[in-house]
Amino acid sequence: MNIHQVNSKETMLNENDIVIVSAYMTDTPPKIKNAAKKNGLSTERLVYTIYLQQMQNPSLIRIREGNTLFTIAALPERYGYVSIYNGDTNNSISTNISNFTQSAYKIGFNILMLKGMDESLKDNIKAIQGAIQNAKVSYDKSNDLLYVKFNQPHGD
């Protein structure tokens, strides 16, 4: 099976395929690998199942941009914790994240913490930081978290 990221400018994947690609691209922690082996599953299948459960959580906000899915856990004071499920190519991820952050701002978030499920965030951090407008953007390499604080916060 040849599972790979797909350029959304050429082909739009369905949401399930995005989750599959994201599961295959994830650098899986040893605990997950051991759990998969113990239960007779491939690591990718277990990660896919975990991601599907996360995507179906009704308390999360879901947004799609290109071949990238985002879930936002809304926290107090207009903070959002974002998980990124990427099925798009490196050429498109910075645009997808930039467009997503602007959408999140429009729906009322002032600060976002973005966590990549694969290496696309880390691998493209400079382009992503350059693409996000009207915000202070910083990257915590040790936790692989991108912080976005918008310049004009929403009031309560």
Summary of the structure (lengths in Angstrom):
residues: 156
radius of gyration: 15.6
end to end distance: 49.8
largest distance: 50.6
contacts: 472
relative contact order: 0.15
helix: 41%
strand: 25%
